Amino acid sequence: MKKDREFQDKVFFITGAAGVIGKVIADLLLSKGANVAAFSRSIDMTVKNEWRIDSYPGELIPLVGNITDFDEVNSAINNIN
């Protein structure tokens, strides 16, 4: 298995994805071929540009919500394809 496809066909749910630590984790996973569901209260499409996602084998799925709200988390999880 190629190193850049190590997590191909896997989906990771990252909370706090708009923060520095969340971006670093998502960046690493995307570079390894993972699909990343990036969940945050403030994430938007500009985050996709900051992460240079076109150069990654994985897909970024931006999701907006509050991790303390069960219904928002459930809704976000149900929106992951």
C-alpha angles and dihedrals in degrees: 000000000000116000092233090056097044093122099032113152091017124116122210123194109213119191121203087026095159091062126086097258092045091051092049092050092046091047092054094046093047090051089054092054099262124143107234124206099202109202121190142136091242108029117132140162092281087072089065089059093048091054095050088226094177088074094054128088090216129074125242115219109191113208127182123211149100115272091214092060110083094199093052092049091047091049092050092050091049089053094059109104 
